């Protein structure tokens, strides 16, 4: 289970930190900041170089392949018995994206520092540069049902299943579309903006999300999506933490859907 925690709740032993700070408008920013200063011992995972397979055409940030994820885990020196703590700049989706991929890859001990780097640096020692870890031979057992495809979404909608769009209301309605060439949403989807998970202390913990999800059954399958599979990640994790038993991320998301399918608008 992935757990979103305050800094004082994070595990203190056998921990491995992963820095996922990123800026979609300035993709080099996070890695630059990491080189200047980061939590001691952390490794850096770049959204587009490590947490996506940009050679694929299924959306703007396609999920990495199993082979790519295995290489990332091994070259980062990670093993299944590690306590992995992920952080980004706070109130951002990037640590959640990495956490979801770790869950997909079978990691059992994963935490997100919900308050972000600025709070972590008050508690943990810092360093600059790039740390080195010996490569592991950890073999991964993937949860193949966690990430779903365009066809899976179609099949799910045909049964009346819930599909949640994590983008803003304006993008969902089709009133604006700043990124993708076609405005609107997947027909039959419902809107639940991921930014509703933000608080002054970072992303909501499970005890705070009850009201957001009360209209949905925890026993029924739910599929989440956004523009490219990034901002839907915090929503997916929030559902898992709230006790939903059958949650899936449409990794290609809206930017994949519009390649071959019609959309709806609700202006």
N, C-alpha and C positions, 0 to 999 in steps of 0.2 A: 504494500500500500504506500502511496505517496502521501506525505503529510506536510501541510503548509504550517510552518512554525514561526513563533517569535524567536529572536536570537537567544534569549535565556533558556529556551526549551530545547535547543539543538543538542544532539549527542556530542559528548566531549572526547570520546576515545575512538581510535581506529577510524578517524574521519578522513575523507578525501573531498576537497573543495573543487568545484567546477565553476568557472567564471563564464557567464554567457552574456555579458553586457553587449548591447548592440543598438544601432540606430539605423532604421530602414532608409533614412534620407542620407546617411553618411556611413556606409558599410565598414569603413576603416576605423571608425571612432573607437569601438569597443576594444579592439586588439591594441590600438595605440595606448588607451588608458591602462590596459592590462600590463603592457610593457613598463609603463611608468610606475605602477603601484597595484598590488593585488593582495588578497589574503595569502599568507605564506603557505607555499606548497600547492596552491591552486594551479590547475591547467586551464587553458582557454579553449572554448568551443565556439567557433564562428557560425552564425546562423546559416550562411550560404556556402561555406567551405566544408563544414562538418555535419551540420544538422539538416542538410538538404542535399538532394542529388540534382544539381542544376543542369545536368545533361539530359534529363528527362523532359518531356513536353507536357506532362500531366499537371498543369498549374504552374504558378510562379515560384513556389517553394516545395517541390515534390519531396516526399520522405526519402531518406537515404535507403539504399538497398541493404539487405541483410549482410552482404559482404562488406559494404562500406561501413556499416555500424560495427561489425566485428573488428575491422581494422582500427576504428577509432577507439574502441574499448581497449584493445590490446596495446596500442601505441600510447595510450594514456596511462597505462600501468594499472588498470582497474580489474578487480575481481568481485565475484558475487558476494563475498563476505565483507566487503567494504561498506562503511557507513558513508553514503555519498550525499554531500550537501551542495545544492545548486543555488547560485545567486545571480541576479542581474542588477540593474540600476534601481529597482523597486517600482511597483505598480506598472510592470511591463510584462509581456508575454513570453520572454525568451527563456527564462529558467523553467517555466512550465512546459515549453516545447521540448527542452532537453529532458526534463523529468518524464514526460510522456514517452519519449523514445527509449529511455532507460527501462520504463515499465514494459514496453513492447519487447525489449531485449532481455527481459527476465530478471532484472535486478530487484531484490527484495527489500533493500534498506535505502530508501531515497527520501530526502527531505528538501523542502524549498524554504530558504530564508526569506520570508515574505516581506520583511522590512527593507531588503535590498542592501547593496554594498555600503552605503553611507552609515548604516547602523552596525553592520558587521565589523567595519574597520575600527569602531570604538571599542571592540571587545577582543578581537583576534590580532595577532602580530601580522605585519605587512612586509612585503619585499617587492623588488622589481625584477625585470628580466624574465627569462623563460626557465622554469624548473624542469628537471629531467627525471623520468622514472623508468626503471627497466621494463621492457616489454613483457606482458604476460601472455600466456597461451589460453586465456579464458575462452571456452567455447560457449556460445549463447543458445538458449532455448527460447525461441520467439513466441510471443502471444499473437498468433497470426490473425485473431479475430478483432484485435484492438483497432487496427487501421483498416478502413474499408474503401471500396472503389466506387466509381460512378454506377456500375451495375448493381452493386450492393444497395446503394441509395435508392435506385429505381425499384428494386425488389421490396425494400422496406416500406417505401411510400405506397406501393400497391396493396400492402396489408393494413394501411392506415397508421403506420408507425410514426412516432414523433421524430421530427428533424428540426434541430435548433440552429438558427443563423446567428452567429455571435457578432455580426457587424452592427454598425449604428443603425438606428431606425431610418434615417434618411437614405442610407445606401440600400437597406432592405426594401424600402418602398419604391426605390428607383428614382427618387427626387434628385439625387446626386450620384456620381460615380467617378471619383478622382483617379482611379487606377485602372480598372478593367474596361474593355471596349464596349461592353453592353451592361446597361443598368438593370437592376431588378433582383429577384431572388429565385431560388429553386421552387417550382410550383409545389404547394402543400407544406412548405416550411413555416415555422413560427420564429419570431424574432425575440432574442434574449441577448441584448448587448453585453459583451464581455466587460465593458467598462463599469457596469453596475456592480461588479465584484470589487471595485476599488474602494479603499477607505484611506483615512489619513495615516494609517499605520501599515498600509500595503494591502495586498489582496486578502479578501475575506477568508477567515478560517471556517471550518465546517459548521461550527456552532452559530455562525452568523448568516448562513445561506438558506435556512429553512423556508423563509417566506418567498424566496425566489423560485423555488422548485415545487411548491406545494400542489400545483395543478398537474404534476406528472407522477405516474406510478413508478416506484422504485424497482418493481419487478419487471416492468416492460422495457424492451430495448429502446435506446435513444441514440440517435446519430447527431453529431455536432459538425458544423462547418463554419468557415469564415471566407475571407477572400483567397487565402493561399495555405490555410492549415496552421497558421501561427497564432493568431489571436483567439482561435477556438480552443487552443490548448489549455489556457486557464479555466475556461468553462468546463471542458472535459474533466479536468482534475477536480474541480469543485463538485461536479456531479458524483464522481467516484468517492470523494471524501464524505459526501452527504449520504452515502449508503446505496447509491444506485448500482445495481448488480450487473447491468448489461449495457455499457456505454461504449460508443465507438466514435472515432474521429475519421471524417472523410478527408483524407490527407490532401488530395488534390483541390478540394473545396470549390468555391464558385468559379475561380479562374480555370479550373479543369472542366467543370460542368458546361460552361458556355461555349466550349469548343464544338460540342455536338448536339446541344439540347436547347429547347425553348426555355424562356424564363417568364415569371410573372412580375407585375408591378402593382402597387396598391397606393397610388398617389391620393 
